[in-house]
Amino acid sequence: MLLDSGYIDVERTDNAVMIQNSGETQDLENQFRNQLQTKVQNFFSENAIGGIALNQHDFDEEVLNFAETYSITYGFAQLVMTYLATDEALVIEEVLEMKASEIIAELDLEYGQYLSQYRNQREADAEQIKNGMVNALKQKVEQHRDAVEQGTKTQPDVSG
């Protein structure tokens, strides 16, 4: 269900599922949460997905304080803080007025540009390596042809 709905991105290594529950007793609550956390972790492992299952005790204090300060959810606080970290000129209050989908779109643009730059550099590097290999092969072929023309190259024994 998480995969099919798109909540988990199989190509990313930073997926996270937050588990928060309540129960009749603290023991039952902890037992259920631990079972669910184990099931999620096993699901990630069995399906080769990079991700973790967080429970309410795994919260980052900085994010938790940010969420409490601005009366927003923990997940939205993480999203806002991630976006704010991309540009010092961003204003917290303006970002808080944005929808999560808008922030995600902006992050996609920010990281998309970075990824595009990275991809272009990798492609340029690969092209340079390819050209070097092609030139080395052409040089070997040319040396072989020269040796044949000069009579210094003989047919190898292929009789086995």
Backbone as a chain_set.jsonl record, in Angstrom:
{"seq": "MLLDSGYIDVERTDNAVMIQNSGETQDLENQFRNQLQTKVQNFFSENAIGGIALNQHDFDEEVLNFAETYSITYGFAQLVMTYLATDEALVIEEVLEMKASEIIAELDLEYGQYLSQYRNQREADAEQIKNGMVNALKQKVEQHRDAVEQGTKTQPDVSG", "coords": {"N": [[0.823, -1.183, 0.0], [1.904, 1.328, 0.818], [3.905, 1.609, -1.082], [2.525, 1.462, -3.554], [0.846, 3.662, -3.378], [2.567, 5.741, -3.499], [3.716, 6.915, -1.328], [6.09, 5.978, -0.407], [9.227, 6.194, -1.803], [10.893, 4.239, -3.956], [13.369, 4.696, -5.026], [14.76, 6.353, -3.382], [16.831, 6.843, -0.467], [16.149, 7.795, 1.946], [13.641, 7.396, 3.051], [10.983, 7.553, 5.418], [8.868, 6.341, 7.934], [6.629, 7.419, 10.233], [5.718, 6.358, 13.374], [3.11, 6.605, 15.534], [1.226, 6.137, 18.31], [-1.455, 5.268, 20.591], [-2.464, 3.684, 23.612], [-4.287, 1.506, 25.884], [-2.709, 1.007, 28.104], [0.656, 1.933, 29.029], [2.445, -0.134, 28.582], [1.075, -1.825, 26.711], [0.827, 0.003, 24.628], [3.558, 0.495, 23.983], [4.313, -2.119, 23.267], [2.682, -2.642, 21.004], [3.562, -0.561, 19.288], [6.278, -1.251, 18.993], [6.013, -3.751, 17.709], [4.79, -2.941, 15.322], [6.747, -1.217, 14.339], [8.819, -3.053, 13.9], [7.628, -4.63, 11.898], [7.418, -2.757, 9.813], [10.124, -2.129, 9.381], [11.036, -4.671, 8.6], [9.544, -4.933, 6.25], [10.722, -2.885, 4.703], [13.303, -3.951, 4.531], [12.91, -6.498, 3.285], [11.972, -5.674, 0.84], [13.98, -4.227, -0.238], [14.227, -1.45, 0.303], [15.289, 1.783, 1.028], [14.97, 2.999, 4.077], [13.493, 4.026, 7.234], [11.731, 3.245, 10.245], [10.229, 5.4, 12.343], [9.636, 6.069, 15.762], [7.702, 7.708, 18.327], [9.702, 8.366, 20.089], [11.938, 8.836, 18.668], [12.193, 11.368, 17.727], [13.69, 14.358, 16.511], [14.981, 16.793, 18.537], [15.317, 19.5, 17.823], [13.648, 19.77, 15.587], [11.243, 19.038, 16.73], [10.915, 21.114, 18.633], [10.708, 23.279, 16.859], [8.334, 22.584, 15.562], [6.535, 22.727, 17.703], [6.81, 25.435, 18.406], [5.718, 26.775, 16.204], [3.268, 25.62, 16.01], [2.731, 23.385, 14.298], [2.702, 20.257, 12.455], [4.99, 17.574, 13.107], [6.109, 16.382, 10.803], [5.583, 18.348, 8.833], [7.104, 20.361, 9.906], [9.68, 19.311, 9.583], [9.808, 19.355, 6.789], [9.551, 22.124, 6.245], [11.851, 23.088, 7.566], [13.835, 21.814, 6.082], [13.473, 23.032, 3.605], [13.967, 25.721, 4.279], [16.668, 25.55, 4.818], [17.793, 25.522, 2.322], [18.047, 28.066, 1.333], [19.137, 31.036, 2.547], [17.781, 33.421, 2.379], [15.101, 32.95, 2.559], [11.998, 33.46, 4.247], [10.755, 32.532, 7.314], [8.016, 32.809, 8.139], [6.73, 33.227, 5.684], [7.249, 30.831, 4.373], [5.92, 29.074, 6.046], [3.308, 29.673, 5.389], [2.986, 28.444, 3.002], [1.743, 25.637, 1.097], [2.29, 22.147, 1.733], [2.704, 20.726, -0.629], [3.572, 22.747, -2.329], [6.008, 23.454, -1.188], [7.374, 21.055, -1.488], [7.471, 20.966, -4.272], [9.162, 23.158, -4.745], [11.465, 22.242, -3.487], [11.978, 20.069, -5.108], [12.617, 21.444, -7.446], [14.922, 22.803, -6.576], [16.677, 20.691, -5.804], [16.486, 19.269, -8.105], [17.77, 20.883, -9.984], [20.342, 20.75, -8.96], [20.792, 17.995, -9.215], [20.588, 17.802, -11.958], [22.79, 19.319, -12.782], [24.797, 17.722, -11.682], [24.347, 15.311, -13.072], [24.871, 16.177, -15.695], [27.598, 16.794, -15.463], [28.634, 14.273, -14.853], [27.947, 12.925, -17.207], [29.504, 14.349, -19.026], [32.037, 13.705, -18.068], [31.969, 10.932, -18.508], [31.748, 10.907, -21.275], [34.216, 11.979, -21.957], [35.924, 9.955, -21.028], [35.033, 7.858, -22.646], [35.73, 8.9, -25.178], [38.5, 8.923, -24.882], [38.989, 6.17, -24.718], [38.082, 5.338, -27.233], [39.886, 6.705, -28.868], [42.264, 5.459, -28.044], [41.772, 2.861, -28.958], [41.564, 3.343, -31.731], [44.174, 4.124, -32.197], [45.566, 1.744, -31.617], [44.545, 0.09, -33.661], [45.478, 1.476, -35.895], [48.253, 1.214, -35.475], [48.437, -1.535, -35.787], [47.669, -1.862, -38.485], [49.736, -0.434, -39.705], [51.898, -2.068, -39.014], [51.215, -4.395, -40.402], [51.349, -3.469, -43.056], [54.062, -2.897, -43.195], [55.1, -5.349, -43.024], [55.851, -6.5, -40.638], [54.045, -7.691, -39.017], [52.535, -10.725, -38.329], [50.271, -13.423, -39.113], [48.533, -14.623, -36.353], [48.809, -17.772, -34.584], [46.088, -19.739, -34.749], [45.318, -22.288, -34.525], [44.985, -23.703, -32.274]], "CA": [[0.0, 0.0, 0.0], [2.765, 2.507, 0.866], [4.604, 1.717, -2.361], [1.577, 1.717, -4.631], [0.26, 4.996, -3.237], [3.599, 6.742, -3.741], [4.233, 7.494, -0.092], [7.472, 5.514, -0.291], [9.928, 6.294, -3.082], [11.831, 3.118, -3.973], [14.677, 5.136, -5.49], [15.398, 7.186, -2.359], [17.359, 6.108, 0.682], [15.803, 8.52, 3.161], [12.232, 7.24, 3.386], [10.717, 7.397, 6.845], [7.486, 6.175, 8.35], [6.547, 7.789, 11.636], [4.73, 5.566, 14.095], [2.645, 7.267, 16.738], [0.024, 5.44, 18.715], [-1.807, 5.325, 22.006], [-3.079, 2.444, 24.053], [-4.891, 1.532, 27.214], [-1.616, 1.118, 29.07], [1.939, 2.25, 28.408], [3.028, -1.392, 28.118], [0.397, -2.221, 25.476], [1.201, 0.992, 23.621], [4.942, 0.218, 23.584], [4.349, -3.419, 22.601], [2.107, -2.479, 19.675], [4.446, 0.293, 18.498], [7.469, -2.034, 18.66], [5.629, -4.736, 16.699], [4.563, -2.237, 14.066], [8.046, -0.733, 13.872], [9.521, -4.222, 13.382], [7.004, -4.998, 10.623], [7.792, -1.768, 8.792], [11.545, -2.331, 9.091], [11.12, -5.91, 7.821], [9.02, -4.622, 4.921], [11.78, -2.157, 4.01], [14.414, -4.867, 4.281], [12.501, -7.518, 2.319], [11.694, -5.043, -0.449], [15.18, -3.455, -0.605], [13.866, -0.034, 0.336], [16.062, 2.571, 1.979], [14.055, 3.74, 4.935], [13.437, 3.679, 8.646], [10.471, 3.457, 10.943], [10.469, 6.238, 13.514], [8.559, 6.127, 16.733], [7.638, 9.022, 18.955], [10.909, 8.621, 20.869], [13.031, 9.087, 17.731], [12.085, 12.724, 17.217], [14.788, 15.302, 16.637], [14.542, 17.854, 19.451], [15.246, 20.782, 17.102], [12.44, 19.74, 14.76], [10.119, 19.015, 17.663], [10.766, 22.476, 19.152], [10.228, 24.093, 15.749], [6.927, 22.223, 15.371], [5.764, 23.278, 18.828], [6.858, 26.893, 18.34], [4.844, 27.269, 15.145], [2.019, 24.852, 16.07], [2.6, 22.597, 13.071], [3.043, 18.854, 12.681], [6.417, 17.243, 13.063], [6.482, 16.159, 9.404], [5.6, 19.635, 8.133], [8.261, 21.085, 10.447], [10.866, 18.787, 8.887], [9.745, 19.845, 5.418], [9.84, 23.561, 6.284], [13.257, 23.273, 7.934], [14.643, 21.384, 4.938], [13.377, 24.08, 2.592], [14.654, 26.907, 4.788], [18.114, 25.305, 4.75], [18.269, 25.663, 0.945], [18.234, 29.465, 0.957], [19.115, 31.898, 3.74], [16.897, 34.562, 2.152], [13.708, 32.567, 2.805], [11.421, 33.961, 5.495], [10.011, 31.432, 7.969], [6.573, 33.051, 8.113], [6.246, 33.03, 4.315], [7.317, 29.395, 4.083], [4.852, 28.436, 6.82], [2.041, 29.91, 4.702], [2.95, 27.602, 1.801], [1.243, 24.27, 1.234], [3.357, 21.146, 1.675], [2.957, 20.404, -2.04], [4.357, 23.852, -2.899], [7.377, 23.328, -0.667], [7.966, 19.881, -2.143], [7.768, 21.363, -5.653], [10.338, 24.022, -4.687], [12.612, 21.383, -3.17], [12.26, 19.31, -6.331], [13.33, 22.357, -8.343], [16.259, 23.052, -6.007], [17.501, 19.501, -5.917], [16.474, 18.883, -9.511], [18.84, 21.636, -10.636], [21.601, 20.162, -8.485], [20.923, 16.69, -9.851], [20.819, 18.03, -13.378], [24.197, 19.717, -12.885], [25.592, 16.535, -11.371], [24.184, 14.388, -14.19], [25.597, 16.731, -16.833], [29.034, 16.637, -15.22], [28.935, 12.843, -14.985], [27.87, 12.589, -18.631], [30.689, 14.941, -19.668], [33.173, 12.866, -17.659], [31.842, 9.649, -19.213], [32.049, 11.168, -22.684], [35.664, 12.156, -22.033], [36.508, 8.621, -20.875], [34.695, 7.131, -23.876], [36.567, 9.425, -26.254], [39.852, 8.43, -24.632], [39.03, 4.748, -25.072], [37.939, 5.258, -28.693], [41.167, 7.131, -29.442], [43.252, 4.407, -27.775], [41.467, 1.763, -29.875], [41.959, 3.778, -33.076], [45.641, 4.112, -32.238], [45.977, 0.333, -31.712], [44.201, -0.383, -35.002], [46.417, 2.125, -36.818], [49.554, 0.561, -35.286], [48.32, -2.872, -36.377], [47.681, -1.696, -39.95], [51.097, -0.038, -40.091], [52.756, -3.249, -38.881], [50.867, -5.285, -41.512], [51.893, -2.859, -44.273], [55.523, -2.972, -43.154], [55.48, -6.76, -43.032], [56.337, -6.931, -39.316], [52.962, -8.361, -38.314], [52.197, -12.007, -38.96], [49.015, -14.032, -38.685], [48.702, -15.432, -35.143], [48.433, -19.192, -34.69], [44.747, -19.944, -34.201], [44.992, -23.705, -34.683], [44.554, -24.115, -30.971]], "C": [[0.878, 1.261, 0.0], [3.491, 2.718, -0.454], [3.652, 2.134, -3.468], [0.991, 3.123, -4.566], [1.28, 6.096, -3.445], [4.146, 7.388, -2.49], [5.692, 7.11, 0.137], [8.075, 5.539, -1.689], [11.029, 5.24, -3.095], [13.229, 3.523, -4.412], [15.422, 5.97, -4.451], [15.886, 6.309, -1.222], [16.969, 6.762, 1.998], [14.308, 8.482, 3.472], [12.088, 7.069, 4.891], [9.218, 7.261, 7.064], [7.464, 6.457, 9.842], [5.41, 7.016, 12.292], [4.396, 6.281, 15.392], [1.331, 6.601, 17.111], [-0.269, 5.698, 20.18], [-2.523, 4.034, 22.357], [-3.633, 2.58, 25.455], [-3.839, 1.674, 28.312], [-0.329, 1.427, 28.31], [2.591, 0.988, 27.856], [2.4, -1.857, 26.804], [0.762, -1.275, 24.328], [2.603, 0.715, 23.092], [5.042, -1.082, 22.804], [3.82, -3.308, 21.171], [3.042, -1.671, 18.778], [5.694, -0.47, 18.084], [7.173, -3.096, 17.597], [5.458, -4.075, 15.333], [5.882, -1.726, 13.484], [8.85, -1.888, 13.27], [8.952, -4.633, 12.023], [7.399, -4.032, 9.51], [9.251, -1.953, 8.399], [11.75, -3.597, 8.26], [10.625, -5.693, 6.397], [10.085, -3.894, 4.109], [12.909, -3.101, 3.619], [14.071, -5.874, 3.187], [12.294, -6.948, 0.919], [12.825, -4.126, -0.912], [14.884, -1.961, -0.709], [14.714, 0.657, 1.395], [15.112, 3.385, 2.827], [14.112, 3.253, 6.359], [12.025, 3.902, 9.164], [10.797, 4.223, 12.216], [9.32, 6.075, 14.489], [8.661, 7.447, 17.475], [8.875, 9.345, 19.782], [12.104, 8.948, 19.983], [13.036, 10.519, 17.197], [13.339, 13.53, 17.483], [14.282, 16.475, 17.481], [14.386, 19.196, 18.736], [13.97, 20.858, 16.269], [11.203, 19.78, 15.648], [9.862, 20.415, 18.233], [10.22, 23.418, 18.091], [8.736, 23.851, 15.541], [6.06, 22.818, 16.471], [5.706, 24.802, 18.772], [5.848, 27.437, 17.345], [3.52, 26.503, 15.053], [1.731, 24.122, 14.758], [2.981, 21.157, 13.382], [4.55, 18.656, 12.551], [6.886, 17.084, 11.609], [6.559, 17.458, 8.622], [6.783, 20.471, 8.619], [9.545, 20.613, 9.766], [10.936, 19.333, 7.466], [10.127, 21.32, 5.357], [11.316, 23.796, 6.581], [14.192, 22.87, 6.794], [14.644, 22.464, 3.87], [14.123, 25.336, 3.033], [16.174, 26.759, 4.677], [18.67, 25.492, 3.335], [18.593, 27.099, 0.57], [18.081, 30.346, 2.189], [18.143, 33.063, 3.594], [15.419, 34.226, 2.411], [13.261, 33.067, 4.17], [10.516, 32.877, 6.071], [8.505, 31.621, 7.816], [5.985, 32.829, 6.716], [6.236, 31.552, 3.945], [6.205, 28.666, 4.824], [3.482, 28.625, 6.182], [1.891, 29.041, 3.453], [2.317, 26.254, 2.117], [2.429, 23.32, 1.14], [3.713, 20.828, 0.228], [3.782, 21.49, -2.72], [5.811, 23.772, -2.454], [8.087, 22.166, -1.347], [8.341, 20.219, -3.586], [9.02, 22.243, -5.699], [11.594, 23.201, -4.389], [12.989, 20.544, -4.382], [13.028, 20.165, -7.324], [14.767, 22.549, -7.873], [17.165, 21.85, -6.212], [17.553, 18.99, -7.35], [17.573, 19.597, -10.282], [20.198, 21.073, -10.24], [21.839, 18.822, -9.175], [21.21, 16.823, -11.338], [22.279, 18.433, -13.623], [25.099, 18.501, -12.688], [25.549, 15.554, -12.547], [24.966, 14.879, -15.408], [27.103, 16.571, -16.674], [29.443, 15.179, -15.385], [28.913, 12.423, -16.454], [29.085, 13.138, -19.379], [31.934, 14.122, -19.327], [33.153, 11.533, -18.406], [32.182, 9.811, -20.689], [33.561, 11.311, -22.882], [36.373, 10.797, -21.932], [36.267, 7.802, -22.141], [35.581, 7.584, -25.03], [38.014, 8.962, -26.102], [40.001, 6.968, -25.032], [38.938, 4.558, -26.586], [39.261, 5.633, -29.35], [42.255, 6.084, -29.227], [43.04, 3.228, -28.725], [41.878, 2.122, -31.298], [43.477, 3.732, -33.236], [46.163, 2.679, -32.371], [45.721, -0.215, -33.11], [45.177, 0.203, -36.015], [47.808, 1.498, -36.713], [49.551, -0.826, -35.929], [48.398, -2.779, -37.909], [49.074, -1.317, -40.447], [52.037, -1.245, -40.05], [52.492, -4.235, -40.013], [51.476, -4.756, -42.808], [53.416, -2.977, -44.342], [56.02, -4.411, -43.136], [56.012, -7.252, -41.696], [55.261, -7.642, -38.504], [52.618, -9.636, -39.045], [50.892, -12.527, -38.379], [49.285, -14.836, -37.421], [48.26, -16.869, -35.378], [47.09, -19.389, -33.995], [44.327, -21.404, -34.263], [44.651, -24.356, -33.348], [45.176, -25.203, -30.305]], "O": [[0.602, 2.184, -0.767], [3.675, 3.851, -0.898], [3.942, 3.055, -4.231], [0.674, 3.709, -5.601], [0.912, 7.266, -3.555], [4.954, 8.312, -2.572], [6.436, 7.835, 0.797], [7.516, 4.982, -2.634], [11.99, 5.336, -2.332], [14.182, 2.775, -4.197], [16.605, 6.261, -4.632], [15.421, 5.185, -1.037], [17.415, 6.326, 3.059], [13.768, 9.408, 4.076], [12.963, 6.51, 5.552], [8.414, 7.971, 6.46], [8.181, 5.826, 10.618], [4.278, 7.027, 11.81], [5.262, 6.53, 16.231], [0.421, 6.52, 16.286], [0.546, 6.265, 20.909], [-3.112, 3.379, 21.497], [-3.479, 3.605, 26.119], [-4.047, 2.364, 29.311], [-0.239, 1.209, 27.102], [3.216, 1.02, 26.796], [3.117, -2.242, 25.881], [0.977, -1.711, 23.197], [2.814, 0.701, 21.879], [5.757, -1.16, 21.805], [4.437, -3.819, 20.237], [3.287, -2.053, 17.634], [6.132, -0.355, 16.939], [7.98, -3.317, 16.694], [5.926, -4.591, 14.318], [6.102, -1.796, 12.274], [9.495, -1.715, 12.235], [9.705, -4.948, 11.102], [7.682, -4.454, 8.389], [9.58, -1.936, 7.213], [12.547, -3.6, 7.321], [11.214, -6.208, 5.446], [10.329, -4.243, 2.955], [13.408, -3.047, 2.495], [14.858, -6.079, 2.264], [12.429, -7.665, -0.072], [12.661, -3.349, -1.852], [15.248, -1.305, -1.686], [14.839, 0.172, 2.519], [14.516, 4.351, 2.352], [14.697, 2.212, 6.66], [11.24, 4.654, 8.585], [11.552, 3.746, 13.063], [8.164, 5.957, 14.084], [9.604, 8.212, 17.27], [9.075, 10.505, 20.145], [13.17, 9.3, 20.488], [13.816, 10.838, 16.3], [13.969, 13.407, 18.534], [13.258, 17.076, 17.158], [13.445, 19.942, 19.005], [13.294, 21.886, 16.249], [10.234, 20.475, 15.345], [8.713, 20.851, 18.305], [9.371, 24.261, 18.382], [7.966, 24.795, 15.366], [4.981, 23.347, 16.205], [4.665, 25.394, 19.058], [5.194, 28.446, 17.61], [2.741, 26.716, 14.123], [0.644, 24.227, 14.19], [3.521, 20.87, 14.451], [5.264, 19.469, 11.964], [7.941, 17.597, 11.236], [7.486, 17.658, 7.837], [7.392, 21.203, 7.84], [10.398, 21.427, 9.413], [12.005, 19.726, 6.999], [10.932, 21.723, 4.516], [11.96, 24.611, 5.922], [15.218, 23.512, 6.569], [15.686, 22.777, 3.295], [14.835, 25.946, 2.236], [16.88, 27.745, 4.465], [19.883, 25.609, 3.161], [19.323, 27.342, -0.391], [17.013, 30.391, 2.8], [17.722, 33.637, 4.598], [14.583, 35.128, 2.475], [14.039, 33.095, 5.124], [9.623, 32.373, 5.391], [7.799, 30.698, 7.411], [4.878, 32.308, 6.579], [5.314, 31.081, 3.279], [5.61, 27.735, 4.282], [2.582, 27.816, 6.41], [0.794, 28.918, 2.909], [2.35, 25.79, 3.256], [3.451, 23.65, 0.539], [4.888, 20.677, -0.105], [4.601, 21.194, -3.59], [6.728, 23.995, -3.244], [9.252, 22.274, -1.732], [9.397, 19.811, -4.068], [9.849, 22.089, -6.595], [12.653, 23.44, -4.969], [14.17, 20.33, -4.656], [13.966, 19.696, -7.967], [15.708, 22.471, -8.663], [18.276, 21.973, -6.726], [18.528, 18.361, -7.764], [18.232, 18.999, -11.132], [21.093, 20.936, -11.074], [22.938, 18.545, -9.657], [21.98, 16.048, -11.904], [22.918, 17.945, -14.555], [26.047, 18.289, -13.444], [26.582, 15.032, -12.967], [25.642, 14.096, -16.075], [27.803, 16.252, -17.635], [30.477, 14.882, -15.985], [29.766, 11.653, -16.894], [29.631, 12.473, -20.259], [32.78, 13.876, -20.186], [34.188, 11.061, -18.877], [32.83, 8.947, -21.281], [34.112, 10.816, -23.865], [37.318, 10.532, -22.676], [37.173, 7.138, -22.646], [36.118, 6.761, -25.77], [38.674, 8.644, -27.092], [41.012, 6.575, -25.613], [39.635, 3.717, -27.154], [39.708, 4.962, -30.28], [43.073, 5.844, -30.115], [44.004, 2.66, -29.238], [42.473, 1.302, -31.998], [43.99, 3.347, -34.286], [47.088, 2.423, -33.141], [46.569, -0.901, -33.68], [45.651, -0.509, -36.9], [48.468, 1.272, -37.727], [50.537, -1.24, -36.538], [49.123, -3.547, -38.541], [49.535, -1.813, -41.475], [52.869, -1.423, -40.939], [53.426, -4.845, -40.534], [52.058, -5.523, -43.576], [53.985, -3.138, -45.422], [57.222, -4.66, -43.222], [56.579, -8.343, -41.636], [55.539, -8.142, -37.414], [52.428, -9.625, -40.262], [50.469, -12.123, -37.296], [50.194, -15.666, -37.418], [47.443, -17.147, -36.256], [46.984, -19.218, -32.781], [43.155, -21.735, -34.084], [44.086, -25.449, -33.314], [44.792, -25.543, -29.186]]}, "num_chains": 1, "name": "protein.A"}
